[in-house]
Amino acid sequence: MSQQNVHYFPGHMSKAIKIISGFVKSVELIVEIVDARAPLSCRNPMLTTLAPQKAWILLLSKEDMADPAVTKQWLDYFGKNGVPCVSGNLKKEKFVNILNRVASPFIAAKREKEKRIGMKKQPVRVMIIGIPNVGKSTLINNLRGKKVAAVGNKAGVTRAEQWIKLSDDFTLLDTPGVLPMNYPDGAQAIRLALLGTMREEVLPTEELSYALLGYLKENYPSILMNRFGIEDITGMDSQIILQEIAKKRLLLEGPNLSETKAAYLLIKEFKDGLLGPISLEIPNA
């Protein structure tokens, strides 16, 4: 995956950084959510440097869509680098127990201080951060047990901060998704576009499909062949593979096979996890 430098920083994201910076001093625990399929690419340095002194946990979401062997490598990688890290499927698993375990020291310290000064019990303030479309709103809904935050499969659904009382022990702050201003590594921009964290018009669909096909041919050829019933992709270039996909799925523009429709289909099925468990990046040793 290669691509020239990409600049993408909508105005509402600049505002979001200021909002998050304003609230960060008032929280005690930060939960950063990233997509398990490309967790390093999903981390925004502008966010991770906001509060180095705060307790921090990294949550790899969409675990079911990622290669489980690679996810394990990422858990080990972040753990060795001093970042507490967990993974899961936010639509199926409950994360209340994880949050309770991580925040227990804060709860104990708060309760002791409150008792000492005769103060009424107050919840631990938790901030949820992350770039768009990694599962922040899904996590809020998961923890609450009912729908309390907007959820959508596209970038930019959450545009304003939301304080949500989860229980007597926790108050959560959901924040708008914020992307980095630039991507010196063009491959990162492509990964994020494929994950749906940037709007589709930022990078050409055909270019994204070629990048995805090249990666799948090298790392997950059997998934590609099984999904579209292509017997052997060895030696096929990306254009031929798109033609084969169009043929198998009867994607036409008039009487002709549509490579454009095949490219859209390929990317959509990847985003939706229909191709199978795939990770877009692997940690360095």
C-alpha positions in Angstrom: 0.0 0.0 0.0 1.5 3.3 -1.1 0.2 6.8 -1.6 1.5 10.3 -1.6 1.0 12.6 1.5 -2.7 13.2 2.2 -4.0 16.3 4.0 -7.5 15.8 5.5 -8.6 17.9 8.5 -12.2 19.1 8.3 -13.1 22.2 10.4 -15.2 20.3 12.9 -12.2 18.2 13.8 -10.1 21.3 14.6 -12.9 22.4 17.0 -13.0 18.9 18.5 -9.3 19.0 19.4 -10.0 22.2 21.4 -13.0 20.7 23.1 -11.1 17.5 24.1 -8.2 19.6 25.4 -10.6 21.6 27.5 -12.1 18.5 29.2 -9.0 16.4 29.6 -8.0 18.0 32.9 -11.3 17.0 34.4 -11.2 13.3 33.7 -9.3 10.6 35.6 -9.2 7.7 33.1 -8.9 7.8 29.3 -10.1 5.0 27.0 -8.8 5.2 23.5 -10.6 3.1 20.9 -8.9 1.9 17.7 -9.9 -0.5 15.0 -8.2 -3.9 15.6 -7.5 -4.3 11.9 -5.1 -1.3 11.9 -4.6 -0.2 15.5 -1.3 1.7 15.0 -2.7 3.6 12.0 -5.8 4.5 14.0 -3.9 6.2 16.8 -3.8 10.0 16.5 -0.7 11.6 18.0 -2.6 14.8 18.6 -4.8 12.8 21.1 -2.2 10.6 22.7 0.0 13.5 23.7 -2.9 15.5 25.3 -2.6 13.9 28.7 0.5 11.8 29.3 0.0 11.9 33.0 -3.5 10.3 32.9 -4.2 6.6 33.3 -4.8 5.2 29.8 -6.2 2.0 28.3 -6.2 1.1 24.6 -9.2 -0.8 23.3 -8.9 -2.7 20.0 -12.5 -2.8 18.7 -14.0 -4.9 15.9 -11.9 -7.9 17.0 -14.2 -10.2 15.0 -13.2 -8.5 11.8 -9.4 -8.8 12.4 -7.0 -11.7 12.0 -7.0 -13.2 15.6 -3.3 -14.2 15.3 -2.3 -10.6 14.4 -4.5 -9.1 17.1 -2.7 -11.2 19.7 0.6 -9.8 18.3 -0.8 -6.3 18.8 -1.8 -7.0 22.4 1.7 -8.2 23.1 3.2 -5.2 21.3 1.3 -2.5 23.2 1.7 -4.4 26.5 5.5 -4.5 26.0 5.5 -0.7 25.2 3.7 0.1 28.5 0.2 0.6 27.1 -2.5 -1.4 28.8 -4.5 -3.0 25.9 -7.6 -5.2 25.5 -9.6 -6.3 22.4 -13.2 -7.3 21.8 -16.3 -7.1 19.7 -18.2 -4.1 21.0 -21.5 -5.2 19.6 -21.5 -8.5 21.5 -19.2 -8.3 24.6 -19.7 -6.3 27.8 -16.9 -4.1 28.9 -18.2 -3.1 32.3 -16.1 -5.6 34.0 -13.0 -4.4 32.2 -13.7 -0.8 33.1 -14.4 -1.7 36.7 -11.1 -3.5 36.9 -9.1 -0.8 35.3 -10.7 2.0 37.4 -10.8 0.2 40.7 -7.8 2.1 42.1 -9.4 5.4 41.2 -12.7 4.4 42.8 -11.0 3.3 46.0 -8.9 6.5 46.2 -11.9 8.7 45.5 -14.1 6.9 48.1 -11.4 7.2 50.8 -11.0 10.9 50.1 -14.7 11.5 50.0 -15.2 9.7 53.3 -12.3 11.7 54.9 -13.8 15.1 54.0 -17.4 14.1 54.3 -18.1 14.5 50.6 -20.9 12.8 48.8 -19.8 10.0 46.5 -18.9 11.1 43.0 -18.3 8.9 39.9 -14.9 8.4 38.3 -14.8 10.6 35.2 -13.8 8.6 32.1 -13.1 10.1 28.6 -13.7 8.1 25.5 -11.5 9.2 22.6 -10.6 7.9 19.1 -10.7 8.7 15.4 -14.0 8.4 13.5 -15.8 5.1 13.0 -13.7 2.9 15.3 -16.6 2.1 17.6 -16.7 4.8 20.3 -20.5 5.3 20.2 -21.0 1.5 20.0 -18.9 1.2 23.2 -21.0 3.8 25.0 -24.2 1.9 24.0 -22.6 -1.4 25.0 -21.7 -0.1 28.5 -25.0 1.6 29.1 -27.1 -1.3 28.0 -29.3 0.8 25.8 -29.0 3.3 23.0 -27.6 6.6 24.4 -25.3 7.8 21.6 -25.6 8.1 17.8 -24.0 5.1 16.0 -23.3 5.0 12.3 -21.1 3.2 9.8 -19.4 6.3 8.4 -17.0 8.9 9.6 -18.2 11.9 11.5 -21.4 10.7 13.2 -20.4 12.0 16.6 -19.8 15.8 16.3 -20.2 17.0 19.9 -19.1 15.9 23.3 -21.7 14.0 25.4 -21.5 13.3 29.2 -23.2 10.1 30.0 -23.9 8.7 33.5 -23.1 5.1 33.3 -23.5 4.2 37.0 -22.8 5.5 40.5 -19.1 4.7 39.8 -18.6 6.1 36.3 -19.5 9.1 34.2 -18.3 8.8 30.6 -17.4 11.6 28.2 -17.9 10.7 24.6 -16.0 13.0 22.2 -16.0 13.7 18.5 -13.6 11.6 16.3 -10.4 13.4 15.4 -8.0 12.4 12.6 -4.4 13.6 12.3 -3.8 16.7 10.1 -1.4 14.9 7.7 -0.3 11.4 6.8 3.4 11.3 6.0 3.0 7.6 5.4 0.6 7.3 2.5 -0.1 3.7 3.4 -1.7 4.8 6.6 -4.1 7.1 4.7 -5.1 4.1 2.5 -5.7 1.9 5.6 -7.8 4.5 7.2 -9.8 5.1 4.1 -10.4 1.3 3.7 -11.6 1.3 7.3 -14.1 4.1 6.7 -12.5 6.6 9.0 -12.2 9.1 6.2 -14.9 10.0 3.8 -14.8 8.0 0.6 -14.2 10.9 -1.7 -10.8 11.7 -0.1 -9.0 8.9 -2.0 -10.2 7.4 -5.4 -12.1 4.2 -5.1 -10.2 2.5 -7.9 -6.9 3.3 -6.2 -8.2 2.0 -2.9 -9.4 -1.2 -4.5 -6.0 -1.8 -6.2 -4.2 -1.2 -2.9 -6.5 -3.7 -1.1 -6.2 -6.3 -3.8 -2.4 -6.1 -3.7 -2.4 -6.5 0.0 -4.9 -9.4 -0.1 -3.0 -11.2 -2.9 0.2 -11.1 -0.7 -1.3 -11.8 2.7 -4.8 -13.4 2.3 -5.0 -14.9 -1.2 -7.3 -17.8 -0.1 -9.8 -15.4 1.4 -10.0 -13.5 -1.8 -10.4 -16.6 -4.0 -13.0 -18.2 -1.7 -15.1 -15.1 -1.4 -15.4 -14.5 -5.1 -15.0 -18.0 -6.5 -11.8 -17.3 -8.3 -9.7 -20.4 -8.8 -6.3 -18.9 -9.0 -5.2 -15.3 -8.7 -1.5 -16.0 -9.2 -0.2 -13.7 -11.9 -3.4 -11.7 -12.1 -3.1 -8.0 -11.9 -5.7 -5.9 -10.0 -7.6 -4.9 -13.1 -8.1 -8.5 -14.1 -9.2 -9.5 -10.6 -11.8 -6.7 -10.6 -13.1 -8.0 -13.9 -13.4 -11.5 -12.4 -15.3 -10.1 -9.5 -17.6 -8.2 -11.8 -18.1 -11.4 -13.8 -18.9 -13.5 -10.7 -21.3 -10.9 -9.3 -22.8 -9.9 -12.6 -21.8 -6.3 -12.1 -22.5 -4.5 -15.4 -22.5 -1.1 -17.0 -24.7 -1.6 -20.0 -23.5 -4.7 -21.7 -20.0 -4.5 -20.2 -18.4 -5.7 -17.0 -18.0 -2.8 -14.5 -14.7 -2.6 -12.8 -15.9 0.5 -10.9 -18.8 -1.5 -9.4 -16.5 -4.3 -8.5 -14.1 -1.9 -6.8 -17.0 -0.5 -4.7 -18.2 -4.0 -3.8 -14.8 -5.2 -2.8 -14.2 -2.2 -0.5 -17.8 -2.4 1.0 -17.4 -6.1 1.8 -14.1 -5.5 3.4 -15.5 -2.7 5.6 -18.5 -4.9 6.6 -16.2 -7.8 7.5 -17.7 -10.1 4.8 -14.4 -11.1 3.3 -13.3 -12.7 6.6 -11.0 -11.8 9.4 -8.3 -9.5 7.9 -5.7 -7.3 9.5 -4.2 -4.4 7.5 -1.0 -4.0 9.5 1.3 -6.1 11.6 3.5 -4.8 14.5 7.2 -4.5 14.0 9.2 -7.0 15.9 
